[in-house]
Amino acid sequence: PKERRRVVGLKRLLFEKITGKERHVERGLKRVLSNFDADNSGELDMDEFSEALRHYLQGIEDEDVTLLAADFDADQSGTISISEFTHNFARLEEEVANVAPPPPVAAARYRRSAKLSAVAEERPETPDDPLGLLSGEAEEKDEAIYVAPPAPPDSARGGSVRSETGSYRPLQANARTFNERLERYLVNARGVMSQLTSRTERRRLSGGDKGGVALSRSARLNLHRSSQMTALARRHLKKLWVQHGEEGSDALELGAFERVLLELLPPGQAVPLNKREGDVHQLWRMCEDGRREVFEDLLLTVPEERGVEFTEGPFPAGDKGRGIAKKGLDRQFGIEQRMSYPQCRTPVYPPSTWDAEAAVARSGREPSAQLGLRHVFGYRADKQGPNLAVSEAEGLVVYSVAGIAVVQSLRKNTQRFFRGHDDDISCLRLAPNAVNGHDVLHPHVLEDLQSDPAAAGLDADNLTLCVTGQVGARPHVCVWVVLPPRIRGGGGECVELFRMGHKKGQLERMVCAAALSHDCSMVAAIGGDDKHTIMVWAIGRRERPELMVEMPGQQGPPPQVLDLTWAPWLVPPSKAVQNASGGRKGQLAYYLATCGKRHIKFWTLARGPSGHVLMGRNGRYGKFADGAGPKEVLRAVFVPESDDDGICVSAGSNGKIHVWRGTVCIAAIAAHDGPCLSLCLRGCWLYSGGVDGVIKRWEAQGLEHTASFRVPAIAAVGDDGGQGDTSIAPDGSAESSDSAEFQTFARRCAQEARDAKDAELAKRQASVESQTLRNKIQALRRNISGKDATVRPPGVADIAIWGGSKGSAEVIVMGSTRGAVVAIQSGRGGASRSRTLANAHFGQVWGLAWHPIQRGLFATCGHDNRICLWDAEARRPHYARKIPLAAHALDWHPRGNQLACGFRDGYFAVFAYTEGQLAATVARRPCREDIDDLKYSPDGSMLAVASHDQYIDVYMASRGYRHRCRLRGHTSYLTHIDWSADSRILQSNCGAYEILYWNPSSGQQIRSTKDNVEADTDWATWTCVLGFPAMGIWMPDSDGTDVNACHRTRDGGHLVTADDFGTVRLYNAPVVVGHAP
């Protein structure tokens, strides 16, 4: 029976919605109860069940709700339990098999053109194919076909004649332009009247034994309703004519006719008709001075043969990429069909005015614009090897961030980059001295270097080399030449000389440490395998790197080795090394040291007749062990005492500096309060930096302390010791200008964080047996609770020195543990001044927003509890302030005077932007989980806040951020939202790969198939990763989560994406070609 088929179809669709892609029944039913079981009874009453049905089956009729309720409530108890749900879903497949296929739709109810009738006669219906879907044309029989209205006389209809296709062709010069605009309007109006243009979705199943074509789930639901749609649409048009016309008249005046045309457009879409060209008047005359019957025939029928057919996807043969849509336009009916692609569960529509051939050809080409790196705001601060150096010759600071090595001028704020890595850089080391390229490099390598345009004007007699290593599946080491930035605007690339370790079976997982020998003839690197294999290559006077030796360095999970350094002198090898290498007596060998977790090891590299031999011995602390020695030896540096001898100095996690002669520790000096993170040798001075934020200068020979420098306040932006309600100005001074509401919110967040940390320490204290450790944990708890609380400055992660000598001023370049690079110039009498070279977040960055008015200004936020403003034009930090919680999203008000920020745990706040600073004014908590995205409407009247709770909350920004409505309907967490240009429609993406559309004024969901909203809405921004303009941004085998961010340029010509692989990609928009270039 027809009623039973409808119930089974609805149950099957409900099963798919509840269980999701993984088809997990138990998990899906638990989610239903948690969302709709208001009284926590473990069952759904009829009201709760009805609410659940309307949530999962959008637009379901009341009679269908009644039928489903009766079917699920088997015991007639008035409630539906988990067991009843499970029983119904278990017998669903059997019910589907028992339901007979629907009878063929009577084609006689619909008017057909002669051509389509002839096509139907050529392909008669068969019992196995009642809808004619097995044919290649995939024809639909339940559509109303266009029949042209009676042709009015030319003299009375503005000089127009009827064309062969049934549409009116005006005799004016702009006839084609009017026809295009009229067709676009009719398509948009048909979207509002979608009851008449409802289409059955089809899906072709191919391969193996699954041949044939099956109707989609929406087709099974809508097929039985198609016969009612024409009558409903005509009734709506009649109501509009009665509302705007005179009583008893079936025609409208021109003004009333124009108002009806406007009402038939969906919200968010511009009017396609051109009033200045007389389009409205011409259409009114075509409809016999506004007669309803003529307009109905024109609107409710579709012209034949309009559009382009796609059989394998929206791309011409030979273009790059693969097709992603199953159908574009139906050749027989001229109706736009929905496109689907693997990463999106919601099919999408192309715009009604989409020029398929031109758009696909453009999307298949490489973008006309290019991405050029101009400046990097950032610095990697961790204990994994040194990450900061200074080139003495030209005053260039070298450091790395992500997969880029940055060369920045000390004198000018310009940068040059090395981009030879395809993953994050894990270690960086500059050659100790500049070298003569003619003496070190092979003639062919030097010739290639001098011919490179990036090295124009390079002095080959004075080269500064740098070695960097990376993480990844195929890590490698690069040796490259440090070049100064361009004079104007910076930018440019450094030149790579050698690449090594990338072959299979060499370096694995990561490069823990790498360094050049003092004469730049050899490169040593340590891999991230469990044996921490040491590999040494010879590059001096060689055209290609030559692997000299390879042997295990340290056992344990990586990274066990944190630093590697070469001695600037040669040593006589020990007897063991001589015997192993077979070398002659008196032959000298290279000397190097590695250090890391629970070890420091000294290595001798000697050359013999059978090749090179590398032998290592562990350092012995002896009486300076202080237990078992430091847990980590973070840095090591060799200090020469003569041309052929010297000592080694190491920095430990216990805050001490250890002095080594050979493999024996001869002294231990307490240097810092906490771990000593960095060491740097400059002439006769040795510099050390610790986690206590102090830089100390020592005599290199006697290790006598001579001076101390404190970390400047600018490097301490976002410290952990405040209450969270203090804004820190660029000069380091603190001022409180936030509202009382925000300060209360900040204090509450700070107290919650302290309580959580105190509970964690209390648990740890209870599990510790040592009284000494208990006392240390108790001291930490007092510090967290505010008693004896101290504000810890950022630590000194790296140190490099430029200029200066004994008795004169020098420039200390330090990298802080909080992502800042600061130059400190010492003066007479101990006075010093500082300048920030680079500043960055020291946690993950989640939010970014450009200022809508002020050129070059943008804001960022992240997990370091900071909001930062940056000046891209001046290439410098503009402002930074602390916030109470980790932040996930940012957006500027269209007027640029307010900045909204979404936090973790469901909070969001609004900051007033005045005179270059931010002062908090509003704080709200609409949800309990993280805020994923937020955006102001283009008119600035509303703020939409999307959360991990699967909701979108809309606030009235023009009325003190009063809550307006909550948008419900997503089945997973929100990822991205966008507003239409007229602020009347909101679109959203979620973690279930769905696209939904909303009316933020009423809080109701807009059905895309009903209102044609997805095809022709003019979106103010496009940041959603799902949708028609972003179909082709997904790489092969993507699962829908690889692309994290997407942004369309203001002119709509290009699309930029950022993905999980650290790559920024630029496309021609819209991206309609699969795997577009």
Protein Blocks (a to p, Z undefined) as FASTA:
>chain_A
ZZlmmmmmmmmmmmmmmnomnopaklmmmmmmmmmmmnonopacfklmmmmmmmmmghia
fklmmmmmmmmmmnonopacfklmmmmmmmmmmmmmmpccdddddfklpccdfklmmmmm
mmccdfklmnopmpmnlpafkbccddddddddfklnoopacdfkopacdfbfklmmmmmm
mmmmmmmmmmmmmmmmcccdddddeehjlgcjdddfklmmmmmmmmmmmmmmmmmmmmmm
mmmmcehiabdcfklmmmmmmmmpcehiacfbafknommmmmmmmnonoiaklmmmmmmp
ccehiajddfkbccdehiacjdfbfbfbdfklopacddddfklmbdcdddfklcfklmmm
mmmpccfbdcddfbdcdddddfeopabdcdfklopacddehjbccdddfkbccdddddfb
fbdcfbdcddfbdcdfklmpcfklmmmmmmpmklgoiafklccddddddedjbdcddddd
dddddfehpaajdddfbdghkaghiaghiafbdcddfkopaccdddfbfnopacdddfeh
pabdcdfbdcdfbgcdddfbfbdcddfbdcdddfklmmmnopaehiacdddddddehiac
dddddddfkbccdddddddekjmnnpnapfbdfbdcdddfbfkbccdddddfkopacdde
hjacfbdcdfbgcjdfbdcdehjaccdddfkopacdddfklopafbdcdddfklmgoiak
bnoiaccdfkopacdfbdfklmmmmmmmmmmmmmmmmmmmmmmmmmpmblklmmmmmmmm
mmmnopapacdddddfbdcdeejiehiacddddddfeopacdddddehhiacdddfbdcd
fbdcfbdcddfklghiacdddfkopacdddfklopafbdcddfbdcfbdcddfklpaccd
ddehhiacddddeehiacdfbdcdfbfbdcfbdcddfklpaccdddfkopacdddfknop
pafbdcehiabdcfbdcddfkopaccdddfkopacdddfknopacdfklnommmmpccfb
dcbfbdjklmmmpcehiahlmpmbdcddfkopaccdddfkopacddddddfbghiZZ
